[in-house]
Amino acid sequence: MTTLQEILQDQILPGHCFSPAYYIRPDIHSGLLYSRGGYRLAAFPMPLLEAIYAGLRYETGQATRVILYNCGRHWGEAFFRRIEDELSRYYQQPLQELPLGIFLDALSELWATHGWGRLELDFSAADRGLVEARIRNSGFALAARASLRPEELSARREPAGYLEAGMLAGLFSLLSGRDLVCVQTTCESLGADCNRFLIGTAQRLHNGEGLSHEEIVDRLAAGS
């Protein structure tokens, strides 16, 4: 059992591992940012994100979506390992022994602390092999829209969160021990109130691209 003295000595505040005031630690001598666990952090200004999206579209065209998704997947896998390390050290027990609610709350807080928006996870369709993720105020979606030229804004477009989709797929694949994919169904860059993602196996989500969120869920509910 952790005593009050140990809490004060170790600066452990259970439930607030990713509170920005304690999690982000600047080094005034080097000008670098570090996490509580000693991992390097990077701040990306919005013009840089916009330039990345615009540059990828210009250089790779339709392959942009594949590149962003695969980059996000690798990022999500590395991100999970970092979360596992930091949470295990913070709570002084393996991640697998933490209550799922604590992990999911911590993940949502960490998402916000990094400036990626507010992450909400919905397991109500878990019996159909799906997890829904909702992200509000995504800087990635904002940058994707801001990077579009006027003629691109008027053209028919698709959701822009391929980086986030890949990240969620990689993260939940390691968390579940299964090879999962992620499909985005709504996007703030297209005027939706939030970015919605469905996470599941490739078999469950096959041929779902291009369908609305409700159509995918209804199709799975019907067993097709």
N, C-alpha and C positions, 0 to 999 in steps of 0.2 A: 504493500500500500504506500502510495506517495505521500510524504508528510509535507506540511506547509513550508518547513525549512528547505526541503529539496526543491519545491516549486520556486521559491524565491531565489535559491542558488542557481538553478538551471534555467531560470526565466521561462518556465513552462506555463502557458496559459491554455489549458485544455479547451478545445473547440475553437481556438483562434490562431491556429498554426499559420494561416496565410493572411492574417491581418496586415495591411500594407505598412502600418507604423512599425511593425516588428519583423515582417518578412523581408522587406526590401532594405538592404544595407549598403549605402553609398560609401565608397572609399574616396575621401576628399583629396588624398595625395595622388592617386592614379586617375581619378575621374571616372572610375568604373562602378558598376552596380553589381551587387551580389545578392543571392537569396539567403535565407536563414541557413540553408544547408551548405552554403559556400559555392553555389553554382553561379556562373556568369549570367547576367541579364543584359538584354539589349533593348534600347528604345528606338522604334522606327517612326520617323516623322511621316505625316500623311503624304506629303509630296513624293517621298521615296516609294511608298506603297502604290500610289497612283502610277508612278513611272514603271514599276515592276509589272503591273497589270497591262499597261499600254504597250510596253516593250515586248512582253510575251505574245500579245495578240499580233503585233506587227511582225515579229520574227517567226512565229510558229503557227499562227492561224488557229485552226480547229484543234491542233495538238495541245493548245494551252490548257484545256480542261484536264487532259491526261497528265501533263507535267505537274500541274498544281495538285491534283489528287494524289499522285505518287509521292510528291514531296511532303504533302500533308500526312500521308500514311507513315512515312519514315519518322517524321517529326512527332507524330502521336505515339509511336512505339518508344522513342527516346524520352518523351515527356512522361509516359507512364512509369518508366523505370526511375525517373527522377522523383516523381510523386511518391512512389513506393519507398524510396530511400528516405525522403524527408519526413513522410508521415510515420514510418516505422521508428525513426530516431526520435521524433517528437513525442509520440505516445509510448515509446519504449516497448514495443511489441510488433510482431510481424503484421504486415498489412492484411494478410489473410485472416487474422484474428480480430480485426476491427469490425464493429457493427457496420453493415452496409450503409445505414443512414448517415453515420459520421463521415464515411468516405465520400458519399455523394454530396453532402453539404460542403465538405472541404473542397471538392472538385469545383463546385459552383463558385465558392469564394475565391479560389485560385484563378479561375477564369476571369473574374471581375478585377482581381488585383493586377493581372497582366494587361488589363485594358482591352480585353477581347469582347466585352459585352456581358450580359447576364445570361448564364446557362441554366436551363431548367430541363430536368429529365422526367419522362413520363413512362411508367412501366405498366400502364393499364392494358396494353395490347401484348404483354409478355407471353400470354397463353397462345398467341398466334405467332410467336417467334419474332416479335418486333419490340424495339425500344425507340421511343420518339424523343428527340432532343430539340429544344427551342432555344434560340439565341436572339436576344434583343439588343439593339444598339451596337451592332457589329461594326467595328472599324474596317474590317475586310470588305463587307458589303458596301460601305460608304465609299471606300477607296475605289472599288470596282466601278461603281456608278460614276464617280467623279472623273475617272480616267477615260470615259467614253467621249468620242467626238460627237458633235451635233447630229451628223448623219447616222451614227450608230445608235443614238438614243431613240430615233424614230423607227429603227428597224425592229423586227421581231427578235426578242432576246430570250435567253434561258437563265436560270438561276446562276449566280456567280460564285457561290461558296464552295468551290471544289477543294480549296485548301483546307477549309474547316471540315468538309465531308471526309477527306482523307485522314485528317487528324483524328476525328471521332472513330473512324473505322479501325485505325491502328491502335488507338487507346483501348477500345472495347474488345478488340481481338485478344490482346494480352490479358485484359481483365477477366474475360470469360474462358480463355484457353481454346477458343475456336476461331476459325478464319471468317471474319465478318466483313461486310461491305456497308457502305452508307450512301443513301440517295437523298438529295435535297429536293423538297417539294414546293416550298415557297421561299421568297427572297425579298429582303428589304430593298434591294437594288431595283426591284420591279414594282415597288409600291406596297408590298405586303407589310402587315404590322409586325412580323417577326420572321426569322429564318427557321424553317422547319426541316428536320432531317429524320429519316427512318433508317434504323440500324438493324441489320439481320443478316442471315446467310444469303449468298448469291442465289441459291435455289428459291428462297422465299421472295426475293426482290427482283427476280428476272423479269425483263420486259416492263419494268415499272417506270422507266425513264420516259418523260414526256406526259405522263398521267398526272392528274391532280392528287393532292394528299388524300382526299376523301375517296377517290377512285381506287388508289392502291390499297387503302385499308379495307374498303368494301370488297375488293376482289379477293383479298386474303381471308376475309370473314366468310366469303362464299366457298372457300376451299379451292380456288382456282390458282 
